[in-house]
Amino acid sequence: MSKLDKEPIRGLDDKETALLIDALTALRAERGKAWNIACDIAQVANKRPPELKRYGIDEITRLARRLGARKTHWLD
């Protein structure tokens, strides 16, 4: 775990934090859809699915947790 993972994000009020969490939730959903589509295309082409890492989903999840986002199915 890096130093950034341990430090809270400072300087945001409650409304800004809530807005950022909502934005991260929406971004995570869109990235998840894109990854699912890429996996479907790879399957049809009989190729390997793309790595999840390329879609930045882990980074989105970590940032949401640092902001105090409640656990959802994608944060578990």
Summary of the structure (lengths in Angstrom):
residues: 76
radius of gyration: 14.9
end to end distance: 17.6
largest distance: 48.4
contacts: 164
relative contact order: 0.17
helix: 64%
strand: 0%
